[in-house]
């Protein structure tokens, strides 16, 4: 984790480009985290099914499997216009959710979440490149640290805000809030002054799709053939899959606690506290333990936490 002084933080916040990029992350991240929680609560309230509520998370994250291809697409487009367009697309995409009020309309929620996940994966790739072009290289390390802190902070605030808004006004209100944050994020991106080079077209020749696929395959072969990266990627991937299965039980846990579905917001906020704490400690721990032992310790801690759920 990057460490930075108070003076460096002030420099980042006073820098116009860095401030706009950071504000974009905070605004869109807040709305996304609120909707992520509210969608599951929404489905749980309508159907009473824990499985269908968990399917919201699957619909949202399934497109990340196409992350390499979406990243390759982002590399071939100008990032600032792509960010603006994607934010406005997501804002418009969320508006039909105001009509979801019965099990018969849930297909619309799942379809929107799937497209939302795909657009978010594309946007993540574009944002990383845009930040690199817009932010002063001297401030980039401190900026990335602040951005990580902001993202983790959203895990504390957004679940509670989303659950509260859902409880008072219902799911459509959360969807409208998220749509508004994307419109605001698009406006912030439009204010950025950045000179982007021409997008990379490594396959401008005869078969661009084949060349893009070859680039992805090359990356996979590199990771698979690297003795240090391969076990880390395999362990992390397996843990993430199992963590997703564990996350699917959260609404069943809320039921067993005798709480309303919106109480999941409290549980996710507690998870956010853990994210912030480990985010602060990750740098020193990684330096002391090394990558492999640090990853093993994290997986072991996750296993203990999951096992603790079985305690009556």
C-alpha positions as CSV (number, residue, x, y, z in Angstrom):
1,X,0.0,0.0,0.0
2,X,1.3,3.5,-0.8
3,X,2.1,5.7,2.1
4,X,1.8,9.5,1.7
5,X,2.1,12.6,3.9
6,X,-0.5,15.2,4.6
7,X,1.2,17.7,2.3
8,X,1.1,15.2,-0.5
9,X,-2.6,14.6,0.1
10,X,-3.2,18.3,-0.1
11,X,-1.3,18.5,-3.4
12,X,-3.5,15.7,-4.8
13,X,-6.7,17.3,-3.7
14,X,-5.6,20.7,-5.1
15,X,-4.6,19.3,-8.4
16,X,-7.6,19.8,-10.8
17,X,-7.2,16.6,-12.7
18,X,-6.5,14.4,-9.7
19,X,-9.4,16.0,-7.8
20,X,-11.9,15.4,-10.6
21,X,-10.8,11.8,-11.1
22,X,-11.1,11.1,-7.3
23,X,-14.5,12.8,-7.2
24,X,-15.6,10.6,-10.1
25,X,-14.5,7.5,-8.2
26,X,-16.3,8.5,-5.0
27,X,-19.6,9.5,-6.7
28,X,-20.0,6.5,-9.0
29,X,-18.7,4.1,-6.3
30,X,-21.3,5.3,-3.8
31,X,-24.2,4.8,-6.1
32,X,-22.9,1.4,-7.3
33,X,-22.4,0.0,-3.8
34,X,-25.9,1.2,-2.8
35,X,-27.5,-0.5,-5.7
36,X,-25.5,-3.7,-5.3
37,X,-27.0,-4.1,-1.8
38,X,-30.5,-2.9,-2.6
39,X,-30.9,-5.2,-5.6
40,X,-30.6,-8.3,-3.4
41,X,-32.9,-6.9,-0.7
42,X,-35.3,-5.9,-3.4
43,X,-35.5,-9.4,-4.9
44,X,-35.7,-10.9,-1.4
45,X,-38.7,-8.7,-0.5
46,X,-40.5,-9.5,-3.7
47,X,-40.0,-13.2,-3.8
48,X,-38.8,-14.3,-0.3
49,X,-36.1,-16.4,-2.0
50,X,-32.6,-16.3,-0.8
51,X,-31.4,-18.0,-4.0
52,X,-32.9,-15.4,-6.3
53,X,-31.5,-12.6,-4.1
54,X,-28.0,-14.1,-4.4
55,X,-28.5,-14.4,-8.2
56,X,-28.3,-10.6,-8.3
57,X,-24.7,-10.8,-7.2
58,X,-24.0,-13.4,-9.9
59,X,-25.7,-11.3,-12.6
60,X,-23.6,-8.3,-11.6
61,X,-20.2,-10.1,-11.5
62,X,-20.6,-12.7,-14.3
63,X,-19.4,-10.2,-17.0
64,X,-16.1,-9.9,-15.2
65,X,-15.2,-13.2,-16.8
66,X,-15.0,-11.2,-20.1
67,X,-12.7,-8.7,-18.4
68,X,-9.7,-9.3,-20.6
69,X,-11.7,-8.9,-23.8
70,X,-13.4,-5.8,-22.4
71,X,-10.0,-4.4,-21.4
72,X,-8.7,-5.0,-24.9
73,X,-11.7,-3.1,-26.2
74,X,-11.1,-0.2,-23.9
75,X,-7.5,0.0,-25.2
76,X,-8.8,0.7,-28.7
77,X,-11.0,3.6,-27.7
78,X,-10.4,7.1,-26.3
79,X,-10.8,6.8,-22.6
80,X,-12.4,10.1,-21.7
81,X,-15.3,9.9,-24.3
82,X,-15.6,6.2,-23.4
83,X,-16.0,7.1,-19.7
84,X,-18.6,9.8,-20.4
85,X,-20.6,7.6,-22.7
86,X,-20.5,4.6,-20.4
87,X,-21.6,6.7,-17.4
88,X,-24.5,8.1,-19.4
89,X,-25.4,4.7,-20.7
90,X,-25.5,3.3,-17.1
91,X,-27.7,6.2,-16.0
92,X,-30.2,5.5,-18.8
93,X,-30.0,1.7,-18.2
94,X,-31.2,2.1,-14.6
95,X,-34.3,4.0,-15.3
96,X,-36.5,1.0,-16.3
97,X,-35.9,-0.4,-12.8
98,X,-38.5,2.0,-11.5
99,X,-41.1,-0.3,-13.0
100,X,-40.0,-3.4,-11.1
101,X,-42.7,-4.2,-8.6
102,X,-43.5,-7.9,-9.0
103,X,-41.9,-11.2,-9.7
104,X,-43.0,-11.0,-13.3
105,X,-40.7,-8.0,-13.8
106,X,-37.6,-9.4,-12.1
107,X,-36.1,-10.5,-15.4
108,X,-35.7,-6.8,-16.1
109,X,-33.6,-6.3,-12.9
110,X,-31.4,-9.3,-13.7
111,X,-30.9,-8.1,-17.3
112,X,-30.0,-4.6,-16.2
113,X,-27.5,-6.0,-13.6
114,X,-25.8,-8.1,-16.2
115,X,-25.3,-5.2,-18.6
116,X,-24.3,-3.0,-15.6
117,X,-21.6,-5.5,-14.7
118,X,-20.3,-5.5,-18.3
119,X,-20.2,-1.7,-18.6
120,X,-18.5,-1.5,-15.2
121,X,-15.8,-3.9,-16.3
122,X,-15.2,-1.8,-19.4
123,X,-15.2,1.4,-17.4
124,X,-12.6,0.0,-14.9
125,X,-10.2,-0.7,-17.7
126,X,-10.7,2.8,-19.2
127,X,-10.5,4.6,-15.9
128,X,-7.1,3.1,-15.1
129,X,-5.7,4.3,-18.4
130,X,-7.4,7.7,-18.1
131,X,-5.9,8.3,-14.6
132,X,-2.5,7.5,-15.9
133,X,-2.8,10.1,-18.7
134,X,-4.6,12.8,-16.6
135,X,-2.8,12.8,-13.2
136,X,0.7,14.2,-12.7
137,X,3.1,11.2,-12.5
138,X,4.6,12.7,-9.3
139,X,1.1,12.5,-7.7
140,X,0.1,9.2,-9.1
141,X,1.2,7.0,-6.2
142,X,-0.5,9.2,-3.6
143,X,-3.6,9.5,-5.8
144,X,-3.9,5.7,-6.1
145,X,-3.6,5.4,-2.3
146,X,-6.4,8.0,-1.9
147,X,-8.5,6.3,-4.5
148,X,-8.2,3.0,-2.7
149,X,-9.1,4.6,0.6
150,X,-12.2,6.3,-1.0
151,X,-13.4,3.0,-2.5
152,X,-13.1,1.2,0.8
153,X,-14.8,4.1,2.5
154,X,-17.8,3.6,0.2
155,X,-18.1,0.1,1.6
156,X,-18.8,1.7,4.9
157,X,-21.3,4.4,3.9
158,X,-23.1,3.2,0.8
159,X,-24.6,-0.1,2.2
160,X,-26.1,1.7,5.1
161,X,-27.3,4.6,2.9
162,X,-28.7,2.2,0.3
163,X,-30.5,0.1,3.0
164,X,-32.0,3.2,4.6
165,X,-33.1,4.7,1.3
166,X,-34.6,1.3,0.3
167,X,-36.5,0.9,3.6
168,X,-38.1,4.4,3.3
169,X,-38.7,4.8,-0.4
170,X,-38.1,1.4,-2.0
171,X,-35.9,0.0,-4.8
172,X,-36.8,2.5,-7.5
173,X,-35.4,5.3,-5.3
174,X,-32.1,3.6,-5.0
175,X,-32.0,3.0,-8.8
176,X,-32.7,6.7,-9.4
177,X,-29.9,7.7,-6.9
178,X,-27.5,5.5,-8.8
179,X,-28.6,7.0,-12.1
180,X,-28.0,10.5,-10.7
181,X,-24.5,9.6,-9.5
182,X,-23.6,8.3,-13.0
183,X,-24.9,11.6,-14.6
184,X,-22.7,13.5,-12.1
185,X,-19.7,11.2,-12.8
186,X,-20.2,11.9,-16.6
187,X,-20.2,15.6,-15.9
188,X,-17.0,15.3,-13.9
189,X,-15.3,13.3,-16.6
190,X,-16.3,16.0,-19.2
191,X,-14.5,18.6,-17.1
192,X,-11.2,16.7,-17.3
193,X,-8.6,18.3,-19.5
194,X,-6.4,15.5,-20.8
195,X,-4.5,14.8,-24.0
196,X,-4.9,11.3,-25.1
197,X,-2.7,9.7,-27.7
198,X,-4.3,7.7,-30.5
199,X,-5.8,4.5,-29.2
200,X,-3.6,1.4,-29.7
201,X,-4.6,-0.7,-32.6
202,X,-2.2,-3.6,-32.5
203,X,-4.3,-5.5,-34.9
204,X,-5.0,-2.8,-37.5
205,X,-4.0,-5.3,-40.1
206,X,-6.3,-7.9,-41.5
207,X,-7.9,-9.6,-38.5
208,X,-8.2,-7.3,-35.4
209,X,-10.4,-9.7,-33.4
210,X,-7.9,-12.6,-33.9
211,X,-5.0,-10.4,-32.8
212,X,-6.9,-9.2,-29.7
213,X,-7.6,-12.8,-28.8
214,X,-4.0,-13.7,-29.3
215,X,-3.0,-10.9,-27.0
216,X,-5.3,-12.2,-24.3
217,X,-4.0,-15.8,-24.8
218,X,-0.5,-14.5,-24.5
219,X,-1.3,-12.9,-21.2
220,X,-2.9,-16.1,-19.9
221,X,0.2,-18.2,-21.0
222,X,2.4,-15.7,-19.2
223,X,0.5,-16.0,-16.0
224,X,0.3,-19.8,-16.2
225,X,3.9,-20.2,-17.0
226,X,5.1,-17.9,-14.2
227,X,6.0,-19.9,-11.1
228,X,5.2,-17.1,-8.7
229,X,2.0,-15.8,-10.4
230,X,0.3,-19.1,-11.2
231,X,-0.3,-20.3,-7.6
232,X,-1.4,-16.8,-6.5
233,X,-3.9,-16.4,-9.3
234,X,-5.3,-19.9,-8.8
235,X,-5.6,-19.5,-5.1
236,X,-7.2,-16.1,-5.4
237,X,-9.6,-17.2,-8.1
238,X,-10.7,-20.2,-6.1
239,X,-11.1,-18.1,-3.0
240,X,-13.2,-15.5,-4.9
241,X,-15.5,-18.2,-6.2
242,X,-16.0,-19.7,-2.8
243,X,-16.5,-16.3,-1.3
244,X,-19.2,-15.6,-3.8
245,X,-21.0,-18.8,-2.7
246,X,-20.6,-17.7,0.9
247,X,-22.0,-14.3,0.1
248,X,-25.1,-16.0,-1.4
249,X,-26.0,-17.1,2.1
250,X,-26.1,-13.6,3.6
251,X,-29.9,-13.3,3.3
252,X,-30.4,-16.7,4.9
253,X,-28.2,-15.5,7.8
254,X,-30.4,-12.3,8.1
255,X,-33.5,-14.5,8.2
256,X,-32.0,-16.7,10.9
257,X,-31.2,-13.5,12.9
258,X,-34.9,-12.6,12.6
259,X,-34.2,-9.3,10.8
260,X,-35.7,-7.6,7.8
261,X,-33.7,-8.1,4.5
262,X,-32.5,-4.5,4.7
263,X,-30.4,-5.5,7.7
264,X,-27.9,-6.9,5.2
265,X,-26.8,-3.3,4.9
266,X,-25.4,-3.5,8.5
267,X,-23.6,-6.7,7.7
268,X,-22.0,-5.3,4.5
269,X,-21.0,-2.1,6.4
270,X,-19.3,-4.4,9.0
271,X,-17.5,-6.0,6.1
272,X,-16.5,-2.6,4.9
273,X,-14.8,-1.9,8.3
274,X,-12.7,-5.0,7.8
275,X,-11.8,-3.8,4.3
276,X,-10.6,-0.5,5.6
277,X,-8.6,-2.1,8.4
278,X,-6.9,-4.6,6.2
279,X,-6.3,-1.8,3.6
280,X,-4.3,0.1,6.2
281,X,-2.4,-2.9,7.4
282,X,-1.8,-4.5,4.0
283,X,1.4,-2.6,3.1
284,X,3.4,-3.4,6.3
285,X,2.1,-7.0,6.4
286,X,3.0,-7.6,2.7
287,X,6.4,-6.2,3.3
288,X,7.0,-8.5,6.3
289,X,5.4,-11.7,5.0
290,X,5.9,-11.5,1.3
291,X,3.2,-12.1,-1.3
292,X,2.7,-15.9,-0.9
293,X,2.5,-15.9,2.9
294,X,0.3,-12.8,2.9
295,X,-2.1,-14.4,0.5
296,X,-2.1,-17.6,2.5
297,X,-2.8,-15.7,5.7
298,X,-5.7,-13.9,4.0
299,X,-7.3,-17.1,2.8
300,X,-6.9,-18.7,6.2
301,X,-8.6,-15.7,7.9
302,X,-11.4,-16.0,5.4
303,X,-11.8,-19.7,6.2
304,X,-12.0,-19.0,9.9
305,X,-14.6,-16.2,9.3
306,X,-16.8,-18.5,7.2
307,X,-16.5,-21.3,9.8
308,X,-17.6,-18.9,12.5
309,X,-21.0,-18.5,10.7
310,X,-21.7,-22.2,11.6
311,X,-21.5,-21.4,15.3
312,X,-25.1,-21.3,16.7
